[in-house]
Amino acid sequence: MSWPQSDRSYIACVIFIDRTNACNYWSTVNAGRWTNLATSVRDGTRFRVLAVWDTRQYYRAMGRMEF
């Protein structure tokens, strides 16, 4: 995992919760742009998206969404 070089971006991954509790891989997401985190996902697949923003300085934000 490498941290984005801009404070206008963050990293995110998809966790397919019926199969694993680990991220598939990390992607850089730029603010204001659409990004594919996973492709060819079957209908009905349960997953979580983990998004992490870290300035490498004083604070960090993390969010998790379940679908």
Backbone as CSV, one residue per row, in Angstrom:
resi,resn,N_x,N_y,N_z,CA_x,CA_y,CA_z,C_x,C_y,C_z
1,MET,0.846,-1.162,0.000,0.000,0.000,0.000,0.895,1.230,0.000
2,SER,0.645,2.153,-0.912,1.394,3.400,-0.915,0.421,4.557,-0.729
3,TRP,0.836,5.533,0.034,-0.032,6.659,0.333,-0.047,7.636,-0.818
4,PRO,-1.201,8.207,-1.131,-1.297,9.209,-2.192,-0.411,10.411,-1.874
5,GLN,0.004,11.096,-2.913,0.881,12.246,-2.752,0.122,13.559,-2.593
6,SER,-1.175,13.506,-2.526,-1.992,14.715,-2.447,-2.972,14.609,-1.299
7,ASP,-3.289,15.743,-0.677,-4.311,15.725,0.372,-5.713,15.730,-0.225
8,ARG,-5.810,15.717,-1.556,-7.094,15.647,-2.244,-7.386,14.230,-2.722
9,SER,-6.733,13.259,-2.124,-6.971,11.870,-2.495,-6.852,10.986,-1.260
10,TYR,-7.306,9.759,-1.399,-7.235,8.798,-0.310,-7.084,7.413,-0.913
11,ILE,-6.912,6.409,-0.070,-6.831,5.037,-0.545,-8.090,4.289,-0.120
12,ALA,-8.471,3.309,-0.912,-9.675,2.535,-0.611,-9.502,1.113,-1.129
13,CYS,-10.230,0.197,-0.513,-10.212,-1.189,-0.968,-11.590,-1.799,-0.763
14,VAL,-11.792,-2.950,-1.396,-13.032,-3.706,-1.262,-12.719,-4.989,-0.503
15,ILE,-13.605,-5.341,0.434,-13.478,-6.581,1.198,-14.727,-7.416,0.898
16,PHE,-14.541,-8.553,0.281,-15.667,-9.444,-0.032,-15.948,-10.288,1.206
17,ILE,-16.897,-9.844,2.004,-17.067,-10.341,3.362,-17.536,-11.786,3.467
18,ASP,-18.095,-12.361,2.424,-18.483,-13.771,2.483,-17.294,-14.701,2.262
19,ARG,-16.166,-14.154,1.823,-14.994,-14.974,1.513,-13.766,-14.663,2.352
20,THR,-13.630,-13.406,2.797,-12.409,-13.006,3.489,-12.670,-11.777,4.348
21,ASN,-11.735,-11.453,5.203,-11.809,-10.197,5.952,-10.647,-9.288,5.565
22,ALA,-10.009,-9.599,4.423,-8.873,-8.817,3.951,-9.255,-8.044,2.684
23,CYS,-8.557,-6.947,2.458,-8.754,-6.149,1.247,-8.287,-6.911,0.023
24,ASN,-8.974,-6.685,-1.100,-8.529,-7.310,-2.339,-7.247,-6.641,-2.819
25,TYR,-7.212,-5.333,-2.894,-6.023,-4.532,-3.181,-6.387,-3.085,-2.905
26,TRP,-5.406,-2.232,-2.748,-5.631,-0.825,-2.447,-5.589,-0.009,-3.720
27,SER,-6.493,0.967,-3.825,-6.547,1.874,-4.970,-6.501,3.312,-4.465
28,THR,-5.845,4.178,-5.221,-5.868,5.602,-4.920,-7.116,6.207,-5.540
29,VAL,-7.845,6.981,-4.749,-9.064,7.635,-5.203,-8.821,9.146,-5.138
30,ASN,-8.939,9.807,-6.264,-8.759,11.257,-6.318,-10.093,11.944,-6.075
31,ALA,-10.074,12.988,-5.266,-11.290,13.721,-4.934,-11.948,14.253,-6.197
32,GLY,-13.268,14.109,-6.265,-14.033,14.640,-7.376,-14.030,13.777,-8.631
33,ARG,-13.492,12.566,-8.549,-13.450,11.670,-9.709,-13.988,10.297,-9.331
34,TRP,-14.623,9.637,-10.287,-15.089,8.268,-10.093,-13.908,7.328,-10.229
35,THR,-13.889,6.282,-9.387,-12.829,5.282,-9.428,-13.441,3.901,-9.258
36,ASN,-13.045,2.947,-10.083,-13.470,1.557,-9.908,-12.596,0.908,-8.844
37,LEU,-13.234,0.390,-7.813,-12.498,-0.326,-6.776,-12.528,-1.827,-7.017
38,ALA,-13.533,-2.293,-7.745,-13.645,-3.718,-8.078,-14.483,-3.832,-9.343
39,THR,-14.139,-4.772,-10.193,-14.903,-4.996,-11.420,-15.357,-6.454,-11.467
40,SER,-16.320,-6.716,-12.305,-16.855,-8.071,-12.497,-17.360,-8.694,-11.199
41,VAL,-18.010,-7.901,-10.381,-18.571,-8.384,-9.114,-19.990,-8.882,-9.392
42,ARG,-20.275,-10.092,-8.984,-21.595,-10.687,-9.226,-22.677,-9.986,-8.424
43,ASP,-23.882,-9.930,-9.000,-25.031,-9.392,-8.289,-25.228,-10.164,-6.991
44,GLY,-25.576,-9.453,-5.936,-25.827,-10.085,-4.647,-24.591,-10.312,-3.803
45,THR,-23.417,-9.987,-4.327,-22.179,-10.159,-3.564,-22.138,-9.146,-2.429
46,ARG,-21.877,-9.627,-1.228,-21.764,-8.738,-0.066,-20.322,-8.268,0.046
47,PHE,-20.152,-6.962,0.257,-18.804,-6.428,0.372,-18.795,-5.172,1.229
48,ARG,-17.626,-4.825,1.667,-17.389,-3.580,2.395,-16.369,-2.771,1.610
49,VAL,-16.487,-1.460,1.724,-15.477,-0.565,1.167,-14.782,0.101,2.348
50,LEU,-13.482,-0.007,2.386,-12.679,0.626,3.425,-11.944,1.785,2.780
51,ALA,-12.152,2.990,3.296,-11.497,4.187,2.770,-10.668,4.823,3.878
52,VAL,-9.436,5.187,3.560,-8.518,5.745,4.562,-7.871,7.002,3.999
53,TRP,-7.924,8.055,4.761,-7.247,9.299,4.413,-6.232,9.578,5.498
54,ASP,-4.996,9.777,5.125,-3.921,9.976,6.094,-2.978,11.035,5.560
55,THR,-2.834,12.133,6.286,-1.947,13.208,5.838,-0.501,12.922,6.192
56,ARG,-0.268,11.838,6.913,1.077,11.488,7.383,1.618,12.525,8.351
57,GLN,0.702,13.318,8.914,1.131,14.329,9.858,0.429,14.127,11.186
58,TYR,-0.747,14.715,11.342,-1.364,14.734,12.653,-2.665,13.970,12.780
59,TYR,-3.360,13.748,11.699,-4.660,13.099,11.844,-4.917,12.124,10.711
60,ARG,-5.842,11.251,10.980,-6.201,10.189,10.032,-7.711,9.982,10.109
61,ALA,-8.310,9.730,8.977,-9.746,9.443,8.944,-9.938,8.104,8.245
62,MET,-10.876,7.304,8.737,-11.144,6.015,8.128,-12.644,5.791,8.163
63,GLY,-13.168,5.223,7.104,-14.592,4.923,7.048,-14.820,3.546,6.455
64,ARG,-15.901,2.905,6.851,-16.238,1.586,6.326,-17.711,1.578,5.955
65,MET,-18.027,1.117,4.761,-19.400,1.015,4.301,-19.686,-0.429,3.944
66,GLU,-20.828,-0.924,4.324,-21.188,-2.309,3.991,-22.348,-2.307,3.003
67,PHE,-22.231,-3.122,1.962,-23.256,-3.200,0.922,-23.762,-4.615,0.797
